[in-house]
Amino acid sequence: MQSWPLGGSLISVAYTNTKMGIGTNSLYARLLRCSTTSPYWRSHTIQTRVPQHHTWKRTRTTVQSFSSSSLPTQPSLERRHQQLPNEANVVVVGGGVIGTSVAYHLGKLGVKDVLLLERDRLTSGTTWHAAGLMNSFGSLSSTSTWMRQYTQELYRDILPSETGLETGYMPIGFIELACDVHRLEQYRRIAAFNRYCGVNVSEISPQQVQEHFPLCDISSVLAGFYVPTDGRANPTDVTLALAKGARQNGVQIVEQCPVLGVVTESASHGQIIPKVSGVRVATTGAGSSAPEDQNGEANSFIIKTNKVVNCTGMWARQFGNACGVFNLPNQAAEHYYMITEPIPEMDLSSWPVIEDSSRCTYIRPEGGGLMLGLFEWHGAAAPWKTDKVPSDFSFGQLEPDWERMVPYLERAMELVPAVENVGVKSLFCGPESFTPDSSPMVGESPELRGYYVGAGLNSLGILTGGGLGHLLAQWVQKGHAPDDMDVTCIHVNRFHRYQSNPKYRHERVGEALGTTYKVHYPDYQLKTCRNVRQSALHERLAAAGAYFRSVSGWESPAWYAGHGGDPAAVLEKGGGHSFGREPWFDYWAAEHHTCRQAVALFDMTFMSKFLVQGRDAGKFLNWLSTANVLGGDSGTITYTQWLNERGFMEADVTVTKWTETEYWVMVTDTMHNHVLQHMHQRLRPDDFVTITDVTARYVQLNVQGPKSRGLLQQLTSHDMSKLDFRQVTELDIGLARVLCARITYVGELGYELYIPVEQCRHVYDQIVEKGQMFGLKNAGLRALGSLRMEKAYRDYGHDMDNSDTLLECGLGFTCDFGKSEGPFIGQDKVEAQKEFSKQQGGLFRRLVSVWVTDPEPLMHGGEVLWRDGQRFGDVRAASFGHTLGGAVGLSMLSTAATTTKEPINKTFLNSGDWQVEIANSLYPCQLSLVPFYDPKSLRVHQ
């Protein structure tokens, strides 16, 4: 038995070792001798577990806490009760960095009567043990990059100036290491985009890396990506500065005040979504265990409010459930870092943070030594408390799994070998919450009006906390997302209910954590929680050689290896994923050319379909739609946009009129919940309308290409030549009845078949059998993407978002300004922008097509456009145009910030020398306001 002093308490560990080579200086032994004098170590009880295969004995280790982290006692709750107001304008729940940031920014915006309630102490959840990295480099999202940049400015300049409190911000620099060719390519692409966004990142040599961080072993380093103004901050100091700034702006902050849930008003007055009317806080007991009567009212106190912001971190899902919001699928997982003893004769205080994702580590100075942070690969990270995070968990840490972590630590030490010769202060393990797609949950819940969420930060809470708080505070103040920031990829409404299932969260969270340091190949697919949603044709598509990708949970073919082919073997034989031409490139090209020259078959079952019925269904949809959806006969399809009241984009949909009281709304899978929320929130008191999700009732097969009419004519008695563009009819195919729409998303003559699930296999077999004489091929989403990109067809959530207007996206043709039933939502704003454009000779912001004339480089999105030697825009979405013979994409250009403010028109595009930057190289490109392929749509209307 050996004992070491532990900052005033005593740690005792008993161990024996019967394996040779594990002595007192081994990594295992050094970890066992961890001193916990570091400020990051404030745990209560640690269960020490050591590798069983080395026959170490186990012992329970008890550490007395240095902090008062128990939940409030009854007297303290009663005192808090006396401080509480009877009502508030906004109640923020959670006192970590996100909650205090939201409260601070609400105060700065002038929002009155803001109340922040924290169940225990500020920072007591996960904020207190965050590493505090502050790197602006690393994202291909303009929103995330802006949040990082603003957060740095807030911590570095604004908060110290306003509050007199330092945040611990140290601009010591940040270096991302590229230690293999794939990461080098990835970081070069990211660096180009980040420079366009204003990040001062430069690519430096391995020797320069070592000059900045002398202890770094550069034997495997190919390059570093260095931002001198990045660095670190102190999470606790940041939070306290935000709290002080919030108080200075009138925000009331009450600690040790558990919130039990919300009070809601039942859906009424035509609204079908309930609304927040108050929060219920505990007045006795602790946490969510406060006793209640059958009505849930005893021992609690109601504060009236119309807006609640859930900033409860890893408790967000549980607090959401308590409030009737069930679609917040964040999950806590174990997250590790190790802190060393001081390194003798070396002043590390000004050394930069270095990060090597190939070794799953970041390393930064800490207390004269180093902190080695770890992100586990391959889904190894252990989920924590998938059932329920304890309500009394504060300033706590978890039992380290040393056996699992030693290989990661050994890899990290390869980068800084000097660490092997110094002592270890602590191996820290604490919970951190992650979402299924590694993006945060932000915005108003579609399940409860006035209920906002800011949680699921995926270890980026300190890094983006200022920007996220700013964004969400605007959202709460105005009741809508900021019009100048794309929120489509972070909106909380993107998730589906099954993603909150315990099994889903348990399996996905480790992989989500692991993707943080994975190479983000353009076609990489997550492997956990797959085959949850399948088309009824799944087995037939698999037999045809489909390589499936997850599309909002649906298994949908990306490409086909041919009947009986093994797509996994194709990938493996070709060396796996890359940023260049992957092994399946030729399969993709063949599918693309088949659609252009013959006929291709796409399974599009994942497309969302809503049946809108009732006396007022047509009038309601016509009000939402820029186009007139009432005017046509039954069976008419209308392509239209949905806008918000400020004239910005909300959805890109088609509306099919079945009868005067029945309509179909079709939208891309990623906008399923968003479109449903948009409809629900705009139902008016007297609307007699029902909305039903019918997505799963039908299999959708798209038959596309110049020979599609001939193929279908072989299958049906209906005269296909009489079915006009954007019309729907019912067909007989074999023994089945199907709905057939003449419409396309690839720029060719084509049809979409909506087949009852029970008849889909029969119809598919009929099509495949007859299709042989027409050269039919199954085609996947890669071909769909390249075909639609050549035709410049839009996709909301990818190349259009909520910061765009309809005219900027080139969709003015969808507008009917003279509807007899009255204007559509946002019509006055569209007309005003149209008049402004007329006066100025055009718009200063336009979505344009980009074509790289060199056939070699590939674009994946995020590439930077140059005009006359100056950065000018970025590519939002891209593919390879097999017909055009080069990469093709869509970019939103803007001259609003330039000195000349020229309208973006054909003359402007043709007068510039345009290039696109792809991984450190510039390539000539052409830009156009019309599609490069078939700009007059002659092939569509043949």
N, C-alpha and C positions, 0 to 999 in steps of 0.2 A: 504494500500500500504506500503510495506517495501522495503528498499534499503540496499545493502551491498557494500562496496568498492571492486573493482575488479582490483587490481594491477594498478591503475592509471585511470581506466575507471569505469563506474557505471553500475551495473545490477539492474534492477527494476522488481519486480514480484508482481502482484496483485493476491490474492487468497482468497477464502472463503471456509468454510467447513461446511456442514450441517450433516455429518455423525458422529455418536458418536465413540470415540476411535481413532480418527486421530488428534492428538494434535501436539504441537510444537516439540516434541521429536520423533514422528513417523518417519519411514524410508522415507515416502513420503515427509514430511516436511523437513527432513534433506537433502534430495536430492535437494529440491527446493532452499535450502540455500547454494548450492555449491559455494565455492570460486574457482576462476580459476587462482590462482597464480601458479599452477603447470606448469612446462615447457611443459606438454603435451597438454595444452589448448591454442590454438592460433586461435580460429575460428573468422569468420567475423560476421555472422549473425546467430543467433540461433532462431528457432521457438520452443517456449516452449509449450509442450503439456502435460497435466496432466489428470489423469483418469476422464472420464466424469461421471462415475457412482458415484463418490463422489461429483459431482456438483461443481468442481473447475472451476473458470473462466479462460479463456485463455488470454494471453497477448503476444505481440511480444517483444522479448528481443534483444537488439542490443549491441554487444560487439565490441569495437574498437580493431583492430588487433595490436599485438606487432611486427609483421613481415611485411616486404615489400613483399607481395606475389602477387601483381598484375602482369599480364603478361606484357611483354616488350612494351614500347611505340615505336612509329616510329623512333625517334632519336636513341634509344638504339638498335633497330634492325639494323639500318644503320651502327652503330658502330660495331655490331657483324659481319655484312656482310664484313666489311673491314678486320676482323680477319680471315675469313674463307679461307681455301686453295681451289684451283681449283680442286684438286683431292685428294683422300685418298685411302689407301690400304683397310682399314676397317672403316666403320662408325657404331658406337654404338649409338643407339637412346634410350635415357632415362638415367637420372642421379640419380637413386635410388641405393640401395645397390647392386642390380644385375648388372645394367649397369656399375657402377664403378668397380665392381669385375671383370666383363668380360674384361673391358679396362685394368685394372691393370694386369691381368694375360696374356693378349695379349702382353703387354709391357714386362713383365717378360720373355715371350717366345722368345723375340727378334723380334716380328712382328713390322715392321716400318710403319710410317705414319698412325697411328691409331687416329681417331677423334671421340670424344664423344660429342653429341649434346643433350642438355637438354632444353626443351621448356620454363622452368622458372628457378627455383633454384634447386640445388642438394637437394635431400630428400623431395621435396615439394609434392610428390604424396601420397604414403602411408608409406614410410620408416620412416618419421619423427615421426609418432605416434605409431610405433611398440613397443611392450612390451620388446623386447630384450632378451627373454628367450634363454638360451644356454644349452639344454639338449641333450646329446649323446644317452641317453636311449630312447627306444620306437619304433624302426622300425625292421621289419623282412626282410628288403631289405639291401643287402650288399652295394649297391651303396649309398643309403640314409645314412646308418650308416657311411660309409667312408666320405661322404660330411660333416656330422656333426662333425666328429672327426678332419678332416682337417681344417674346419672353426674355431674351437676352437683354434687350434694351430696358425692359421693365426692371429686371433684377439689378442690372449694372448701374443705371442712371436714374430712372424715375422714382423707384421706391426709396432709395437712400436720400434723394433730394426732398421728397414729400414727407417722409416719416422720420428722418434722422437715424434710421436703423440700417445697418449694413446687412446684406443678404449673403455674405460670404462669397460673392461672385469674384472669381479669379480668372482673368483672361490668359490662362497659361498656354492655350493652344490645344489643338486636337489633330491627331494624325491617324487616318484610316490606312491600314497596311494592306497591300495587295500581294498575296504570297502564292498566287497561281494565276494562270492566264485568264481564266473565267472571271475571277474577281477583278482583275485588271480591266477587262472589258466593261464589266458592270459599273465599276467606279468611274471610269472615263465617261460613260454615258450619263451617270448621275452628276458628275462634276460639271459637264457642259450645261445641263439643265440648271443646276444650282447657281452657276455663274450668271446665267440669264436672269435668275431670281435675285441676284445681288449678293450672293455668298462669295466671299473672297477666298476661294479654294484654289490651290495650285498643286500640280503634280510634282513631287520631289523625288530625288534619287535615293537608293538605299543608304548611300554615304551621308546624305543630308538628314535622313531619318536618324542615323546614329549621332550626328552632331547635335540634334535636338534632344535625343534620349540616349545618352552614351551606354547605358546598360543593355540596350536592345541588341539581340543577336540578329544580324541582318542577312545571314547566310541564305535564307529562303525568301527574303523580301525582294519583290520585283520593283515596287514603287510605293510611295506614300502619298496620301492626299491630305494636304495640310491647310488648316484654317487657323491663322495665328490668334484670332480674337475669340475663338471658342474656348471652353475650359470647364469650370466646375462652379457649383454653388452649394451652400449649406441649406438643405431642405427645411430644417427647423427654423433657421433665421429667415428664410424666404417666407415661410408661412406666418411667422410672427409679424414680419413687416407688412404683409398683405392684410393681416388682421388689424394692425394699427391704422393702416391707410383706410380700411373699411370703416373703422370707428370714427376716424376724422371726417368721413363723409356721411355720418349719421347712421351707420349700420349698427344694430345692437347684436352683440355676440354673447350667447349664454352657453357655458360649458356644463358638463355633468347634467345634461337634460335629454334623456332618451326620448325619441319620437316613436310612438307605437304604430302609427299609420295615418291615414287621411280620412277626412269626412267628405262625402261626395253628395252632389245633388243628382237625383235620378234624371235620366234622359227625359226631357220634356220640351214643350214648345217647338216641336218639329226636329229637335236634335236627337240623334240616336246614340251619341257618345256621352256618357256621364261626365260631370265636371267637378273639379276640386272646389270644395267650399270651406275647408279647414284642415288643420292637423291636430292630432291627438297626442299629447305628451304625458309621460308618466309623472305622477305626483308622489308615488311611493313605490317601494320595491326597486328592482334594478333591471335595466334593459327591457327586452320584450317579455320578460316573465312577470311584469307587473300584474297583480290580480285584477280581474274584471268581473262585472256581473254579466248576466246573459246578454245584455245590450252592449257590452264592451265599454261602458261608460264609467264604472266605479274606479276610483284611484287614478283618474286621468283628467286632463284639463284640455279643453278645446280652444284653439286659437283660430279665429276666423281668417281665412285667406283664400284668394282665388288662384294663387300660383305657388307651386311647390317645386323645388329643384333638388333632385336626388343626386347628391354628390357623396354618397356613402361608400365609395370605393368597392372593396371586395364584398361588402354587405349589400350592394346595389340590387342584386337579384332578390335577396330576401326581403329587403325593404319594399321593393316593387311588388312582390307577392302580397305583402301585408297591406298594400294600397290598392290591390286589384289590377296591378300591371304585371303581366306574366311573361313578357317577352324581352327579358334582359339577361341573355345567356352568358354573362361573365362568370369566370371560375378562378378561384385562387389556386396557385401552384407554388411549389417550393422554388426559391430563388437564392443563389449562393454568392457570397464573396469571401475572400480571405484577406486578412490584414497582417502584414509582417511587422516584426520589430524594426526599429530604426536601422538603417544601413550605415555602418560606421564611415566617417570621414567623407560623407557625400551630402550635399545640400540639394534635395530633390524638389524643394518647394516651388521652383519656377519651371520644372519640367512639364511638358505637355502630357495630355492623356493620349495613350496609344491604344488602338483597337485592332485585333486580328481575328476576323470572323472565322478563318480557317482553323483557328485553335480555340474558338468559342470563348474568347476572353477580351476584356478591356483591362487596362492597367493604368492606374493613376497614382500620384503622390498622396500619401496619407500619414500624417503625424511623424515625419522623418523616415517612414518606411513606404511601403507600397500597398495599394489595394488591388487585388486580382479578382475581377468580377467574372462570373461564368454563366453562359447560356447553353444548356444541354441540347444536343441534337437528337434526332431519331425518336422523338416522343418520349425520351427517358425521364423528363421532369415529372415529379410525382404530384398529382393533384392533391389538394388539401381540403378536407371537409366538403365533399360534394353534397353531403346531406344538409349541413348548416354550419356556417362559421359562427363560433361562439360569440354571443353578444357581449361577453365580458373580456374578450381578448384585447388587451391594450399593452402597448410597448412590449410586445411579446416576440419570441422567436421560436423556431421549431427545432426539433431534434435533427441534427445533421446526419445524413446518410453517408458516412465517410467512405465506405466501400464503393459506392457509386461515384463519388466525386473525385477520388484520388486520380483516376486516369485523366480527368479534365484538368486537375491541378498540375499534373506532371506535364501535360501538353502546354499549359500556360507558362510553366517555368522554363520550358525550352526557349521561349521568347526572351526571357530575362533570367539567364542562368544564375546570376548573382543571388537570386532569392533562395537558392538551395543552401546558401551558407549563412543565412540569418534565421532567427527564431520566428515563430508564428504567434502573433497576438491572439488571433481568433479566426475560427471558421464560422462565419455567420450564415444561418439559414432563416429566411423569413418569407412570409407569404406575399405574393404579388398576383394581381388578377389579370386575366387575359380573356379576349373575346375569340369567337370561332374563326374570324378572318383577320385578327391582329390589328384591327382598326377600332378607334374609340366609339362609344355609344353616346351620341349627342343629339339633343333636340327634344321636341314635344312628342310624347308617347301617342301613338294612334289609338291607344286603349282608354285614355283618360285625358280630357281637355284640361289644360292648365298644369299638367304634370310634366316637368322637364327633367332631362337626364344629362348628367355629365360624369361619366364613369367608364371603366374598362380601358384604362390608358396603356396597358401592355408595356409596363416599365418605362413609359415616356411621360409620366405625370409631371415631374419637375421640369423636364426639358421643354414641354409644350404647355405647361399649366397656365402661364400668363396669357398666351394667345387663345387657348381654349376658353378660359374664363371671360376674356374680352368678347369672343364670338358668341358664347352662350348667353352672356348678359344682354347683348343686343337682341338676341332671339327672344329672351324673356320679356324685355322691355317693350318690343314692338309686336310681339306675338307671331313673328315669322323669322325665318333665317335671314341673315344679312344678304343683301342683294349683290354684294361685290365679292362674295366668297362661295366657291363650290363646296356644297355640303353633301352631295349625293352619295359619297362613299363613306361618310361618317354618320349619316342620319340614323337614328335609333330605329326607324321604321323598316329597315332593310332585313331584319331578322325574322325567322319563322319560329312558331311555338315549339316545334319538336327539338329545336336547338337548345332549349332549356332543360331537356330531359337529363336526369343524372347520368345515365350511361353515355349520352352524347358529350356532355361536359367532361366526364371522366376520361374519355378516350381522346377528345380533341385538344384539351388544354396543353398537354405535354408537347404535342406537335406544333401548336400555335406558338408556344414559347420557343421551340427549336427553330422555327422559321426566321426568327429575328436575325440569326447569323448564317442562314442558308443563302446560297447564291439564288437570286430571284430571276430565274430563267423565264422568258416570256410564256413558255408553255408548261411550266412546272405545275403539278397538281398535288394537292394535299391527299394523303392516303387514308386518314382515319375517317370514320363515320361515313363511309361510302355505301352506295347501293341502298340508300334510304328511300329515294324516290326514283322509280323506274318507269319508263314507258312500257306499255303492255307488249311492245315489240322487242323488248330488250334482248331476249335470247336469239331472235332472228338476226338482230343487228350484230350481236357478238359473233354469231356464226359467219357473218359476212366480213369479219375481220375488223370490227370497230375498235378504235382506241377511244375509250370514254373519258370525258372530262366532267367535272361537277359544275352544273349550271344552276345556281340557286338551289342546290341539293339534288337536282335532276341529273341522272346519268345520261349524257348526250354525246353522240359520236363527234370527235374532233376531226378524225380522218380514218380511212379504212386501209387495211393491209391486203385487201382482196379476200374472196371467199375462202375460208379455211386458213387464212393467214394469221400469224401470231404477232400482234403489234408490239408486245413486250419484247419479243425476240428481235424485231426490227430496231427498236430503240437500243437494246443492248449491243447488237452487232455493230451499230453505227456509233457507239461511244456515248450514248445518252444525250441529255439535253445540252444546248449551247445557245449562243446569241447569233450564230450563223445559220447556214443551211443544215437543218437537222436531218436525220436518216430518212424521215418520211416525206421530205420535200417533194420528191418526184411523185409520190402517191397523191399529195395535195394538188400538185400541178395538173395531174391527169383528171382529177375530179373537177377542177376549175375549167379546164378546156372542154371536158365532156358537157358541162352545163352550157357553155358558149356555143358549142357546135352540134350537140345532139340533145340529150335529156338526162337530168340528174334527179335523184330522189333524196330528199332531206327529211329526217324525223325532227319535227319542231314542236313536239308535244309540250315542251316546257313553257311555251308562250302562254301568258295569262289571259283568261277569258272570263268576262263578267256578263251575266244576263241581267239587264236592267228592265224592269217591267212596271206597269201601272199606268193609270190615267195620265199622269204628268211626266212619264218617263222621257218622251220626246222633247217636251218643253224644257225639262231639267238638263238633258244632255246638250240641247241646242244653246242653252245659256253658258254651259261650260266650254263649248266648242267654238273655235274661230270659224270653222266652216259651217254651212247649213246642213244639218243632219236630218232635217224634216222634209226637205223638198222632193227627194227622189221617191221612186216607187218602192214597193216591198222588194227586198233583195239587193238594195243599193248599198255599196260600201263607200264610206266617206273617210278620206284621210284628213286628219285635223290635228290641231295643237290645243292644248289646254294651258291657259295662262293664269297667273294670280292677279289680284286687284291692282298690282303695281305694274303690270304688263310684262313680267318676266316669265320664263318658261317653267312649266310644271310637269308636262307630260306630252308625249308624242304617241298618238293612238290612232286606231281606226275604229269607226263606229258603223256597224251594220244594222240596217233597218229591216226587221222581219215583218212587223205589222205596225200599226199606229201606236200600239202599246207595248211592243217588245223590241228590244235592241240588244246587240252584242257590243261590248267594248273590249278591244284586244290591245295588249300592251306587252312590252318586253318583260321577261321574267324578273329582272332586277328591280323593276318599278311596281311589282305586284301590290305590296302593301302601301306604297306611296300613292298610287292611283286610287286605291280603296279609301285611304284616309282623305284624299282630296275630295272624293265624292261625299263621304260621310260628313265632313265638316261644312259642306256647302248645301246640304239639304235644308230647305226653308220650311217654316212652320206649316204651310198648307200643302206641301208637296206630297202627292200620293204616289210613292215610288218604293219599290223593293229592289235590292241589289243582291245577287247570288253569284258566288264563285263557282263556275262550271268548268274550270280548267281540267280537272281530273276525269270529267265525263267523256272526253273526246281524245283520241289520238290524232295529231295533226301531221299529215304528210304533204310536203311541198313537192310538186312535180314541175320542174323548171327546165326551160331550154326550148330551142326552136322546134324540136320534134315532140314537145309535150302534148300538143293538141292531137297529133296523129296517134300517139300512144293511147290517150284517154278515149279517143273515138273507137279504138279497137275493144274497149272495155265496157262501153255503155251504148244504149239505144238512143240517148239524147244527142241532138245535133250540136256538136261542140262549136261549130262555126257561128252559131247564133248567140253564144254567151259573150256578151260585151265586157270590156275592161271595167273592173270594179263593180261587177255584178255577181250575185250568188244564186245558185239553183240547186235542186236536189237531183242526184244522179243514181241510177242503178248500176252497180258494179258487181258482177257475179250474182251472189245471193244476198248482197247487202244494199242498204240505202245510205248514201253519204251526202253531206253538204259540200258543194264545190264552189270555190270563189276564184274568179279570174283576177289575180293580183300577183305582184312580184316584189321581191326584195333583192333581186340579183341583176335586174336590168334586162331580162329576156321575157319572151312569151312564157307564161307560166300560170300555174293553178295551185291553190291550197285546198286540201281535202280534210274535212273535219268528220272523223269516223267514230261512231259509238264504240266504246272500248271492247264490247263483246264481239264486234264484227271486224276488228282491225286486222287480225292475223289473216283472215280470209282475203281481205282487200289487198294487203301487202303482198301476199303470195300471187294474187292475180296480176298485180302491177309488175312484179319482178318477172313472172313468166312471160307476159306479153312484151315486156320491155326489152327482152333480148334482141328482138328484130330491129329495135330502134337504137341500139347501143347504150342502153340505160346503165348508169353506175350509181351506186350509193355514194352520197357525198356528205361531208361533215361540216362542222362549224368553221374550220379553217377556210374551206372553199367558200362558204357563205360570206365570211368576212372579207376575203379578197375580192369576190365578185361585187359585193355592195360598196366596197371602198372605191373600186374603179368607177362605179356609177355615182359616187358621192352621196349615197343614201345615208341619212342621219340616224343616230342612235342616242337617245336621251340617256344621260348617265355615263356616257363614254366620250362622245365628241360634242355634245351639248349638255348644258347644266343649268342650274337655277340662277346663275349670274348672267345669262344670255337673254336677249330679246328675240322675238320671232323674226323680225326684219334682219337682224344681224346674222341669223342662221340661214337666211335666204329662203324663208318659208312664207313670205307675204302672200303667195298664191293661194294659201289655204284660207285666207280671210274673206268673209262675206260681211261687208260693212252695212248692208241694207236689209237685215232680217226684219220681217214684219213683226216678229214676236219681241223685238227689242235687241239691244246690243249684247254681245258676248262679254264675259268677264275680261277686263283689261282692255276693251276696245278703245276707250278714250286715250290710253297711253300709246297704243299702236298708232292711232291716227296722229297723235302729237309727234311721235318720232318720224312718221312718214312725212309730215309737213316740214319738220326740221331737215330731213334728208333732202327734200326738194329745194329748200332755201339754200342749203350748203353745197348742193351739187353731188350729194351722195353721203353715205354713212362713213364714220371714222372707225368703225369696227365691223369686220365681216368674217364669216367662216369661208375658207377657201380650200380648194383641192391642191395638193402638193404631189408632184411626180418627179422622182429621181431618175434622170435619164440614163445614168450608169447602171447596168443590170446587176452589178455585183453586190453593193451594200444592201442591208436589210434595215428597215425601220420597225420599231416596236411600240412607239409612243414615247414622248418626252424629248425627242430630238429638237435641236434649236435651229431656227431659221435665221439666216443672215441676209441683209440687203445692203448692197454697196459697202461691204466691210463692217457693218454694224449689226449686232444682235437685234432681231426684230420680232420674234415670236417663237412659239413652241408647237410641236406636233401633238395634238391631243390623242389621236388614234391612228393606227397605221396597219398596213399589211403589205404583201407583195402582189403587184398586179401582173399576173401571168400573161394576160392578153396584152397589156401595155409593155411588158418586158422590163419593169423596174418597180421599186418600192413606191407605194402611194399612200397618202394619208390626208387628214383634215386638220387644219390649223385655224385658230381664231386670231386674226391680225388686228392690231389697233394702232392708229396714228394719233390717238387723243393726247398722248403725252409727248409727242414730237413737237419740234418748233414750228414746222410747216402746217401740221394738221391737214394733210391732204386727204380727200375722200378716197376710200379704197374702191377703185373701179378698174376696168380693163386697162386703161391707160397707165394707171399707177403700177399695176402688176407687171405690165410689159416693159415699163421704163427702167426697172431696177435690175441689178445683177444679183440674182438670188442663188444662195447656196444653203445646204443643210449640213449641220455638224453631227456626225455619227462617230462616237468613240474617238475623238481627237482628230478626225479627218473631215475636210470640207468637200462636198460633192455638189456639182451644178444641179439645179432643179428648176422645174417650171411650176407656175402657180396659175390657177384659173378659178373664176367664179362659177363656171359651169363644169359638168363632169368631163373628164378626158375621154371617157368611153360613151359613145352614142349620146351626145349632148341633146339631141332632139327626140330621144326616146322612140325612134322609129321601130326598133326591134321589139319593144314592149307592146306596141299597138299593131303589130303585123296580124 
